[in-house]
Each structure stands twice: as C-alpha cells, then as structure tokens.
Amino acid sequence: MSRYRPPAAPKSAYITKEGADKLLAELKYLWKEKRPQVTDSVREAAAQGDRSENAEYIYGKKQLREIDRRVRYLEKRLEACTVVDRIPNDRSKVFFGAWITLEDELENVKRYRIVGPDELDHHPDYISIDSPVARALLKKEEGEEVSIRVEGKEKLYTLEDIEYIEGMP
C-alpha cells in the first residue's frame, strides 16, 4: 500500500474584493502581530535553558512553523488570484459574485453567493464557483429551472432572483 495521493484539483483563481481584503488582513495580522508575539515567547522559553524538554519552546517552534506555512500559502494564493471587483455588464445571467435565490419543488427558498474557493469560511451563504451547484447555475437566467445532483438524487430548482450588489460582504 503506497502513500501516494493524486494532487488536488486546482482551485479557481478568482476572488471577490471583500475576500481578497480578508485574506490580506489575515496575512498582515499573522506577519505583523501574531508571529512577533510567538517569536518573543520562543525567545523567553529558550532562555530558560534545556530546550529538549522545554514544552513552551517546542510548542512555540511548532506554532512558528504553522504561521510561516500559512503566510507562504496566503502570499502565493493572493499573487495567483484574480480579484473580481466589478459587476458584469449582463446582470440578467449568473456570473461570479452574484447573489442567487433558488426555490425547490417544496417551495423552500435558499439564497447563495458564488465566490472563490478561498472565501467559503467568511460567510455561511457562500458557495464556491468550483462546486457542482455553482457550475450548474453559471450563465442561467431568472426563471430557468436547474437540475442539481444533491445527496445522490437529482433535484429541480427554479432560479428566482439574480442580484449583484457592490461592496456587500
């Protein structure tokens, strides 16, 4: 049995202005605030003597590695992403950044925003542009019916509303 895992599918390189701002804020926090705090605590723990059995020192070094790993990821990801900061000319169709309202056969209404894969944890109503739901909805118009595979079953949804709101998180 091998440990080989195929590489993950590449993420879409799109991000909203709000999402980019949040990632930049996280990067700034990690680099300017969190890392210096942890570095100081590691320096203090190292001054106590024997480092091999010093739990504070070992944990601090581990924390520094995690911070550095996240900083590298954020820098590379922000460099690779394209910030989508304008509304499309054709607002009658679903594109990146749209707020969409879906209604199922039981008249349950759900509202989502299509965003980049790096923004999903910023809001509970965000769905990734890479998700099957978003892929099925792209370029659809209001009133169209969309068949989406949910939990192994095909479900029919009606696209009730498409909305583009500038500056809305």
Contacts in CASP RR format, 6 or more apart in sequence:
PFRMAT RR
TARGET T0000
AUTHOR 0000-0000-0000
METHOD contacts of the structure
MODEL  1
MSRYRPPAAPKSAYITKEGADKLLAELKYLWKEKRPQVTDSVREAAAQGD
RSENAEYIYGKKQLREIDRRVRYLEKRLEACTVVDRIPNDRSKVFFGAWI
TLEDELENVKRYRIVGPDELDHHPDYISIDSPVARALLKKEEGEEVSIRV
EGKEKLYTLEDIEYIEGMP
9 130 0 8 1.000
11 116 0 8 1.000
11 117 0 8 1.000
11 118 0 8 1.000
11 130 0 8 1.000
12 116 0 8 1.000
12 117 0 8 1.000
12 128 0 8 1.000
12 129 0 8 1.000
12 130 0 8 1.000
13 80 0 8 1.000
13 81 0 8 1.000
13 82 0 8 1.000
14 81 0 8 1.000
14 82 0 8 1.000
14 84 0 8 1.000
14 96 0 8 1.000
14 116 0 8 1.000
14 129 0 8 1.000
15 23 0 8 1.000
15 81 0 8 1.000
15 82 0 8 1.000
15 83 0 8 1.000
15 84 0 8 1.000
15 115 0 8 1.000
15 116 0 8 1.000
15 118 0 8 1.000
15 119 0 8 1.000
16 83 0 8 1.000
16 84 0 8 1.000
16 85 0 8 1.000
16 96 0 8 1.000
16 97 0 8 1.000
16 115 0 8 1.000
16 116 0 8 1.000
16 119 0 8 1.000
17 83 0 8 1.000
17 84 0 8 1.000
17 85 0 8 1.000
17 167 0 8 1.000
18 119 0 8 1.000
18 122 0 8 1.000
18 167 0 8 1.000
18 168 0 8 1.000
18 169 0 8 1.000
19 115 0 8 1.000
19 118 0 8 1.000
19 119 0 8 1.000
19 122 0 8 1.000
20 78 0 8 1.000
20 81 0 8 1.000
20 83 0 8 1.000
22 119 0 8 1.000
22 122 0 8 1.000
23 74 0 8 1.000
23 77 0 8 1.000
23 78 0 8 1.000
23 118 0 8 1.000
24 78 0 8 1.000
26 70 0 8 1.000
26 74 0 8 1.000
27 71 0 8 1.000
27 74 0 8 1.000
27 75 0 8 1.000
27 78 0 8 1.000
30 67 0 8 1.000
30 70 0 8 1.000
30 71 0 8 1.000
30 74 0 8 1.000
31 71 0 8 1.000
34 67 0 8 1.000
35 64 0 8 1.000
35 67 0 8 1.000
35 68 0 8 1.000
35 71 0 8 1.000
38 60 0 8 1.000
38 63 0 8 1.000
38 64 0 8 1.000
38 67 0 8 1.000
39 64 0 8 1.000
41 56 0 8 1.000
41 60 0 8 1.000
42 57 0 8 1.000
42 60 0 8 1.000
42 61 0 8 1.000
42 64 0 8 1.000
44 56 0 8 1.000
45 51 0 8 1.000
45 54 0 8 1.000
45 56 0 8 1.000
45 57 0 8 1.000
45 60 0 8 1.000
46 54 0 8 1.000
46 57 0 8 1.000
48 54 0 8 1.000
48 56 0 8 1.000
48 57 0 8 1.000
51 57 0 8 1.000
51 58 0 8 1.000
77 118 0 8 1.000
81 118 0 8 1.000
84 96 0 8 1.000
84 97 0 8 1.000
87 164 0 8 1.000
87 166 0 8 1.000
88 95 0 8 1.000
88 164 0 8 1.000
91 162 0 8 1.000
91 164 0 8 1.000
92 141 0 8 1.000
92 142 0 8 1.000
92 162 0 8 1.000
93 139 0 8 1.000
93 140 0 8 1.000
93 141 0 8 1.000
93 162 0 8 1.000
94 100 0 8 1.000
94 114 0 8 1.000
94 137 0 8 1.000
94 138 0 8 1.000
94 139 0 8 1.000
94 140 0 8 1.000
94 141 0 8 1.000
94 159 0 8 1.000
94 162 0 8 1.000
95 114 0 8 1.000
95 138 0 8 1.000
95 139 0 8 1.000
96 114 0 8 1.000
96 115 0 8 1.000
96 116 0 8 1.000
96 129 0 8 1.000
97 113 0 8 1.000
97 114 0 8 1.000
97 115 0 8 1.000
97 164 0 8 1.000
98 113 0 8 1.000
98 114 0 8 1.000
98 162 0 8 1.000
98 163 0 8 1.000
98 164 0 8 1.000
99 111 0 8 1.000
99 112 0 8 1.000
99 113 0 8 1.000
99 161 0 8 1.000
99 162 0 8 1.000
99 163 0 8 1.000
99 164 0 8 1.000
99 165 0 8 1.000
99 168 0 8 1.000
100 111 0 8 1.000
100 112 0 8 1.000
100 113 0 8 1.000
100 114 0 8 1.000
100 137 0 8 1.000
100 159 0 8 1.000
100 161 0 8 1.000
100 162 0 8 1.000
100 163 0 8 1.000
101 109 0 8 1.000
101 110 0 8 1.000
101 111 0 8 1.000
101 159 0 8 1.000
101 160 0 8 1.000
101 161 0 8 1.000
101 162 0 8 1.000
101 163 0 8 1.000
102 109 0 8 1.000
102 110 0 8 1.000
102 111 0 8 1.000
102 112 0 8 1.000
102 146 0 8 1.000
102 157 0 8 1.000
102 158 0 8 1.000
102 159 0 8 1.000
102 160 0 8 1.000
103 109 0 8 1.000
103 110 0 8 1.000
103 157 0 8 1.000
103 158 0 8 1.000
103 160 0 8 1.000
104 110 0 8 1.000
104 155 0 8 1.000
104 156 0 8 1.000
104 157 0 8 1.000
104 158 0 8 1.000
105 155 0 8 1.000
105 156 0 8 1.000
109 160 0 8 1.000
111 125 0 8 1.000
112 125 0 8 1.000
112 126 0 8 1.000
112 127 0 8 1.000
112 133 0 8 1.000
113 123 0 8 1.000
113 125 0 8 1.000
113 126 0 8 1.000
113 127 0 8 1.000
114 126 0 8 1.000
114 127 0 8 1.000
114 128 0 8 1.000
114 129 0 8 1.000
114 134 0 8 1.000
114 137 0 8 1.000
114 138 0 8 1.000
115 122 0 8 1.000
115 123 0 8 1.000
115 126 0 8 1.000
115 127 0 8 1.000
115 128 0 8 1.000
115 129 0 8 1.000
116 128 0 8 1.000
116 129 0 8 1.000
116 130 0 8 1.000
117 128 0 8 1.000
117 129 0 8 1.000
117 130 0 8 1.000
119 126 0 8 1.000
120 126 0 8 1.000
120 127 0 8 1.000
120 128 0 8 1.000
122 169 0 8 1.000
123 169 0 8 1.000
127 133 0 8 1.000
127 134 0 8 1.000
128 134 0 8 1.000
129 135 0 8 1.000
129 138 0 8 1.000
132 148 0 8 1.000
132 149 0 8 1.000
133 148 0 8 1.000
136 146 0 8 1.000
136 147 0 8 1.000
136 148 0 8 1.000
137 146 0 8 1.000
137 159 0 8 1.000
140 146 0 8 1.000
140 159 0 8 1.000
141 159 0 8 1.000
141 162 0 8 1.000
142 159 0 8 1.000
142 160 0 8 1.000
142 161 0 8 1.000
142 162 0 8 1.000
143 158 0 8 1.000
143 159 0 8 1.000
143 160 0 8 1.000
144 158 0 8 1.000
144 159 0 8 1.000
145 156 0 8 1.000
145 157 0 8 1.000
145 158 0 8 1.000
145 159 0 8 1.000
146 156 0 8 1.000
146 157 0 8 1.000
146 158 0 8 1.000
146 159 0 8 1.000
147 154 0 8 1.000
147 155 0 8 1.000
147 156 0 8 1.000
147 157 0 8 1.000
148 154 0 8 1.000
148 155 0 8 1.000
148 157 0 8 1.000
149 155 0 8 1.000
END
